Amino acid sequence: MRISVVDVGSNTVRLVVADAEGGVPLPVHTAKWRLRLSEQVRPGGRVPEEAVERLVGAVADAARTAARWHAAGPLAFATAVVRAAPNRDEVLRTVRERTGVELCTLPGEVEAELTFLGARRWMGWRSGPLALMDIGGGSLEVAFGRGRMPDFAASLPLGAARLTHEFFAGQDPPSPEMVRGLRRRVRHQLRDVAARIRWEGPRTAVVTSRTFQQLGRLCGAAPGRHGPFVERQLNRCDLRRAITRLAELPAAERARLPGISAPRAAQSLAGAVVAHTAMKLTGLRTVTVCPWAIREGILLRHIEDGPSWWAEVSRSPEETGGEPAEPVPLRIATTST
């Protein structure tokens, strides 16, 4: 049996096709389409018609690719850039009508729970009480747990693209005052979640997402070509020095640094500030960069729990009465372990 996942993020649409035999999602094909929605959609703004057209084309291509690899219709979801858009329902409906793919948005806390599951399975039970952080384009997901699913999960509007638009627009590189203003915002919004992480005292802390992967590479972690099984860590002191380096350079020059891709260069500084502030507030000096995240979490839940769970979490806004446009600061998870 093959299953597929389509992930519509702030910068790209990503497809993974995996074999589901034996209880482990083994990828057989991956693909991506670069959309850069975060460059076209301001935080909380509408997705413009041109961007919707490109999104429809990418999702249709992903569905056709999955079919060529003999996978069932993809489990397709869009993250914060679409979730927070005022015309979200229209975007989802257009994609559904023109591609046949039931694209949905997941609550930020559900994204955190699924990412935690992927990280837990990758790290194994010996990692003990586990803390997780994931920086996306529109939101930051945080979770903690001792079992298969987290004991609590939080989603905060602290995504790298969102904060770049809000704090650094119009000045490249930004002034020191802009960077300090961003750090104050992150500290304020992370205060309660960070206190919970410190109180829990995790044995292991992991980070996921392209933002953390690129920051890890910038700070000396092995490049991606060395494969997923090479251990990669990110140290807070190295990240602090990286912020100074990033803040001195315009985006075009940041793209020449190790690990920093051109499409993400502009938001790399905001991502680094969020990452460093989160590590400092939670008391984490070192974190492990985990290659498994939300897509693997979705595949794992589909394998372990069957398709009914997806039918529940991916219900359309019309069925649920609409989701909140902004991430909810903190939620105690009710999923069983």
N, C-alpha and C positions, 0 to 999 in steps of 0.2 A: 504494500500500500504506500502511495506517495501523497504527501500533503504539501501545500504551499501557503506562504504568507506574503502579503503585500503590505509594506510599511510606507505610508506617505508622511515623510518628515518635512522639516523646514527647508532642507536643501535638495533632497533627493527622494525618489521613489525606489524602494529596494524590494527585490523579490528573492525569496529563498525557497527552493524545492528540496524536500528531504524525504528519504526513506524512513518509514515509521516502524519497521520490523524490529522486534527485540526490545522495544521500549526506549530506544535512544534515537533522537532525530539526527540522522546522518545526512548532511547536505550533499546533493548530487549536482545542483546547479544554482548559481546566484547571478543576479544581474541588477543593474541600477540605471536609472534615468535621472539626469540632473535637471531640476526644475527651478531651484533657488526661489522658492515661494517667499522666504523671509525677506528677500530684496524687493518684492513686489507688494507685500502685505505689511502695513504698519501694525504694531501691537494692538490687538483688538479691532483691527480694521477689516473691511470687506475684502474678500478674494475677488480681484478684478476678472472681467470676462475673459481676457486673454490668458490669464493664469489658469482659469477653469478649463479652457480649451486644451492647454498643454497638459493639464492633469488628466483629462479624459483620454488623451492620446497615450500618455504613459501607462495608465491603468489598463487600457485596452491591450497595449503591447505586452504588459506583464501577464495578463490573463491568457493571451495567445501563447506566450512562451511557456507558461505553466502547463497548458494543454499539450504542447509538443513534447513535454517531458512526462506526459501521462499522469499528471497530478490532478486531483479534484479541484473544483472551483476554489480560488484562493480565499483564505481568511484575511480580509482586507480592512485596514484601519488607518485613520489619519490622526496625527498628534496635534499639539496645541495650536499650531498656526491655523488649522481649519476649525478645531474645536471652539476657539474663542471668537471666530469670525461671526459678525451679525447675520451674514447670509449662509451660514453653515448648512442649514437644512436644504437650501436651494442647491448648494454645491453637491451635497450627498445625493440628492434626487437626480441631478443632471448626470452624475457619474453612473448611477444605477440604471437610468433609462437608456443611456447611450452605449454602455458597455456590458450590461447584465451583471456587473460585479456589485455586490452588496457592501459598498464601502461604508464604514461606520466610524464614529469617534468613541473612544473609551474614556471614562472619567480618569483624571490624572492619578487618583489613588489606585485604580485598577492597573494602570500602566506600571506603577511602582510595585504592586504585588506580583505581576507577571515577570518583571525584570528581576525581582528578588528570587523568584523560583528558578529562573535561568542561572543566576549566579550561585544559588545554593547547590544546584545539581552539578555545576562545573567545579565548585570548590570542595564539595563533599562534606560529610558529617563531621570530619575531624576539625573543620574550621570553627565549630562551636557556635556560640551566639554571634550572629553576623549582622553587621551594619552595611548598608548599601547606599550609594549616591549615583545619580545619573543626571548629567546636564544635557538637556536638549536645546533646540532653538528657542522654544517658547516657555519651557518650564524646567524646574529642578525637581526630581523625584528622590525621596529619601525613605528608607524602610529599615526596620530592625526585626529580627526574629530568631527564635531558637529551633524552629522546626522547618517543615517544608515550605510553609507560607508565613509571611511576616506577622508579628504580633501587632505592629502598627505600621501604617504607611501614610506618607504625606506628599502632597504636590503643591509647589509654590511657584508663583510667576517670576522665576529667576532664570529664565533661559538666556543663552548667550546672545542670540540674535535680537530678542526682545530688548535686553538691556543695552545693547549697542545702539539700537534705534533711539532709545529713550535718553541715554546719557552722553553718547559720543557723536551724535549726528552733527555734521557741519564742521567738524574739526578733526584732522588726521595728521599727526597723532593727537589724541586728546590732551588737554591740560592736566596738570597734577590735581587741580581743584575738581575737575570732572571725575577723575579716578577716585578721589577721596569721597565724593558724593555717592558714587556707585557703591563703594565699600560700606558706607553708612546704611544705604538701603538694604544691602544684603544682610548686614548684621542685625538690623531691625526685624526683618522678616524671618530670619532663621533662628531667632533667639529661643523660642519655645521648643522647636524641634531639636535644636542642638542640645538644650538642657536635657531632653529625654534621652538622647543618645549617650550623653555623659553619664546619666544616672544608670542606664542599662549596663554600661561597661562592656562593650563587645570584645570578644576575643580576636575577631578578624574583621577587617574593614575592606570592602571591595568597591571599585568604581567601574562604571561602564559608560558607553557612548563614544562617538567619534571625538568629541571634545576632550574627554579624558585620555583617549588613546593618543591623540596628537600632542597633548601636554606631556604625557609620559615620554613620548619619543623626544620631545624638545628637551626634557630633563635627563636624557641619557638612556632610556629604555631601548630594548632591541627593536629594530624595524620590523614591520609587518611581514616582510618576506622570510623572516626566520620561522614563521609558523605560529599557530596558536598555543603550542605547548611550552614555549619558552616563558619562564616566569618574568613578569614585568611589574615593577613597583614604582611608585611615585612618592617622593619625599617632600614634606612640607617646606623644608629649608631650600631645596632646589627650586621649588615652585615660586617661592618668594623672590629669588634671584631672577627667575624667568619673567616675572611680572615687570621688574625694572627694565629688563631688556626689551620686552614687547612694547612697553609704554613709550620708549624712546624712538620707536620706528613707525613710519606710516605703514598702512596695510600692505602696499606693494612690496615693501622690503621685508616685512614679516614673512611673506610667502617664500622667501629664500632660506628661512631657518629650517633646521631639521624637523620633520614631522608636520609642519604647518602647511596645509594645502592652500592654494590660491582662493578657492571658493569660501574657505573658512578663515582666511587671514584677518579680515576686518573684525570678526567677532571673537578672535582668539584671546584678545586682552580681557574682554568682559568675562569670557569663560574661565580664564586663569584667576581673575579676582574672585569670582564665585567659588571656584574650587579651593583656593587658599583660605578664604574666609570661612568656608564650611569646615575645612579640616581644623582650622585654629579654634573655632567655637566648639567643635565636638571633641577637641583634645586629641585628634588623630595626627600622629607624626608621619606615619607611613601607611599607604593604602596599596592594595594589589589591583592592577588593571586586569579586568576579567573580560575575555572575548565573548562570552555568552551574555545576552541581555534580553530585551522584550520579545524579539522574534523567536528566540529559542524557548522562552517561557511559554509563548502561545503554542508552539509545537508540542512542548512537554505536556501542557494541560490537555491538549487535544488527544494525545496518546494515552495519558493516565486517567483522564476523567470522561473521555468520550465527547461527542459533538454537542451535547446538550448545554454544557456550560457556556459555549460561545454563543449559542442562540439566545441565552439570557443576557450576557454582558453587552452584546452587540445590537440590542434592540434599537430601532430607529427613535429619533427624538419625538416623533409623533406618538409612538407607543408608550414612551416613558414620561411624556408630558414635558420633555425638554430637559437638557442638562444645564447646570450652571455654566455661564460663559467663562468664568475665571476659575482657576484651580482652588480647591478648598484647602485651607492651611493645614489641618491635621485631622486624621481619621483613625480611630482604633479599628484595626482589621478584625472582621468577624469570621474569616475563613478558617476552616479547621486544619489542623496539621496532620 
